[in-house]
Amino acid sequence: MGLTLGLTLFVLGSGLGACTPIVDNRGNLPTQEAVDQLVIGGSSRADVQRLLGSPTAAGTFSDKVWYYISRKQETIAFLKPAPVEQTILSVYFDDAGLVAKMTATGGETVEFIDHTAETTPTTGHSMGFLEQLFGNIGRFGSKDGPYKAPTPTGQR
């Protein structure tokens, strides 16, 4: 009876341990202490990179904004990962390359896009089986040897 009870407790404990969420931290979220060291109108790009590290992304149409993006998500057992927290720190620079302003936003600004498994058909010629089988007959050479393309002077 003791062996059965021990084995049952082991199996139940292992099963519950598998339900422990796995937490993934992705991206680069600078510490509040590092952000507090930046001075608006006084810190340069080099200062920002030294204190906060390389940005996750830069502005698409302008190099005057750097983004530091961080995401925390949990995965429980075999379920799909669920986002728990997301933060985006935006650092804007003026024309002289000094910090103009900083903003921090959370996950409320994030839009999740569902991917589709559909495919787009391509137009064009689709070769059938017989065309593939017999299509290359006579294309690559003759009894005189391999085909030679004409040169610009007309010689072969």
C-alpha positions as CSV (number, residue, x, y, z in Angstrom):
1,M,0.0,0.0,0.0
2,G,2.9,2.4,0.8
3,L,4.5,1.9,-2.6
4,T,1.2,2.6,-4.5
5,L,0.6,5.7,-2.4
6,G,4.2,6.9,-3.1
7,L,3.9,6.2,-6.8
8,T,0.6,8.0,-7.0
9,L,1.9,11.1,-5.2
10,F,5.0,11.1,-7.5
11,V,2.8,11.0,-10.6
12,L,0.4,13.7,-9.3
13,G,3.3,15.9,-8.3
14,S,5.0,15.5,-11.7
15,G,1.7,16.4,-13.4
16,L,1.2,19.5,-11.4
17,G,4.8,20.5,-12.0
18,A,4.2,20.4,-15.7
19,C,1.5,23.0,-15.3
20,T,3.9,25.6,-13.9
21,P,4.0,28.6,-16.3
22,I,7.2,29.2,-18.2
23,V,7.9,33.0,-18.3
24,D,9.7,34.4,-21.3
25,N,11.2,37.9,-21.2
26,R,12.0,39.3,-24.6
27,G,13.4,42.5,-25.8
28,N,15.3,45.3,-24.0
29,L,13.5,47.2,-21.2
30,P,16.0,49.6,-19.5
31,T,15.8,50.0,-15.7
32,Q,14.1,53.1,-14.3
33,E,17.4,54.1,-12.7
34,A,19.0,54.2,-16.2
35,V,16.1,56.2,-17.7
36,D,16.3,58.7,-14.8
37,Q,19.9,59.5,-15.6
38,L,18.9,60.8,-19.0
39,V,18.5,64.6,-19.3
40,I,16.1,66.1,-21.8
41,G,18.0,68.6,-23.9
42,G,21.4,67.4,-22.4
43,S,21.9,63.7,-23.2
44,S,23.3,62.7,-26.6
45,R,22.7,59.6,-28.6
46,A,25.9,58.2,-27.3
47,D,24.7,58.8,-23.7
48,V,21.4,57.0,-24.4
49,Q,23.2,54.1,-26.0
50,R,25.7,53.9,-23.1
51,L,22.9,54.0,-20.4
52,L,20.1,52.0,-22.1
53,G,22.0,49.9,-24.6
54,S,21.2,49.5,-28.3
55,P,17.6,50.2,-29.3
56,T,15.3,47.4,-30.3
57,A,14.2,49.5,-33.3
58,A,14.7,52.9,-34.9
59,G,12.2,55.1,-36.6
60,T,11.2,53.9,-40.1
61,F,11.0,57.3,-41.7
62,S,13.2,59.2,-39.4
63,D,16.3,58.4,-37.3
64,K,15.2,60.8,-34.6
65,V,13.4,58.2,-32.6
66,W,14.6,55.0,-30.9
67,Y,12.4,52.3,-29.5
68,Y,13.1,50.0,-26.6
69,I,10.6,47.2,-26.7
70,S,10.1,44.6,-24.0
71,R,7.6,41.8,-23.7
72,K,6.8,39.3,-21.0
73,Q,4.7,36.2,-21.8
74,E,3.7,33.0,-20.1
75,T,3.3,29.5,-21.5
76,I,1.4,26.9,-19.5
77,A,1.9,23.3,-20.5
78,F,1.0,22.9,-24.1
79,L,-1.2,26.0,-24.4
80,K,-0.4,29.0,-26.7
81,P,1.8,31.6,-25.1
82,A,-0.1,34.5,-23.6
83,P,1.3,38.0,-23.3
84,V,1.4,39.3,-19.7
85,E,3.1,42.6,-20.1
86,Q,4.6,44.8,-22.9
87,T,6.3,48.1,-22.6
88,I,7.6,50.4,-25.3
89,L,10.0,53.2,-24.3
90,S,10.3,55.8,-27.1
91,V,13.3,58.2,-27.0
92,Y,13.0,61.2,-29.4
93,F,16.0,63.3,-30.5
94,D,16.2,66.9,-31.8
95,D,18.2,68.1,-34.8
96,A,21.3,68.4,-32.7
97,G,21.1,64.7,-31.6
98,L,20.0,65.5,-28.0
99,V,17.1,63.9,-26.2
100,A,14.0,65.9,-26.9
101,K,11.4,63.8,-25.1
102,M,10.7,60.2,-23.8
103,T,7.4,58.4,-23.7
104,A,6.5,54.9,-22.2
105,T,3.5,53.0,-23.4
106,G,2.1,49.6,-22.3
107,G,0.4,46.8,-24.0
108,E,-2.8,48.8,-24.6
109,T,-1.3,50.1,-27.9
110,V,-0.4,46.7,-29.3
111,E,-2.5,45.1,-32.0
112,F,-2.3,41.4,-32.4
113,I,-2.5,40.2,-36.0
114,D,-3.7,36.7,-36.8
115,H,-1.8,34.9,-39.6
116,T,-3.8,33.0,-42.2
117,A,-2.9,29.7,-43.6
118,E,-4.4,30.5,-47.0
119,T,-2.2,30.7,-50.1
120,T,-2.4,33.0,-53.0
121,P,-2.6,31.2,-56.4
122,T,-0.1,32.3,-59.0
123,T,-1.1,32.8,-62.6
124,G,0.9,31.5,-65.4
125,H,1.5,28.3,-67.3
126,S,1.0,25.0,-65.4
127,M,2.7,22.1,-67.0
128,G,0.9,18.8,-67.2
129,F,2.5,15.4,-66.7
130,L,3.0,14.6,-70.4
131,E,4.3,18.1,-71.1
132,Q,6.9,17.6,-68.4
133,L,7.8,14.2,-69.7
134,F,8.2,15.0,-73.3
135,G,8.8,18.7,-73.2
136,N,12.6,18.6,-73.3
137,I,12.9,16.3,-76.3
138,G,15.0,18.0,-78.9
139,R,15.8,21.1,-76.8
140,F,19.3,20.4,-75.8
141,G,21.1,19.2,-78.8
142,S,21.2,17.3,-82.0
143,K,23.3,14.7,-83.8
144,D,25.8,17.5,-84.6
145,G,26.5,18.1,-80.9
146,P,25.2,20.4,-78.2
147,Y,23.3,23.5,-79.2
148,K,25.4,26.7,-79.4
149,A,23.7,30.0,-79.1
150,P,24.6,32.5,-81.8
151,T,27.0,35.3,-80.8
152,P,26.5,39.0,-81.5
153,T,28.5,38.6,-84.8
154,G,26.2,35.8,-86.0
155,Q,28.8,33.0,-85.6
156,R,28.0,29.7,-83.8
